[in-house]
């Protein structure tokens, strides 16, 4: 998870600084090209461990897919999780106010 300045918020990878740069740069560039919020982008890799980037508020979430998981299934599950997470986050903030 990388913030809008390219700083790693949370990670579970061996090389977080390098991955953070990739996630941040790709996320920013994808937003610039499309001029709208994208749901996700992914990069296909020969080893089938495709790389996904999802926007999460002011953050970008990078996910490395396992070989045995379907791309569409992974993307749909992560997008739905993010939607529910953001919905609960708004509800929590409203209740705390």
Secondary structure, 3 states (H helix, E strand, C coil): CEECCCCECCCCCCCHHHHHHHHHHHHHHHHHHHCCCCCCEEECCCCCCCEEEEEECCEEEEEECCCCCCHHHHHHHHHHHHHHHHHHHHHHHHHHC
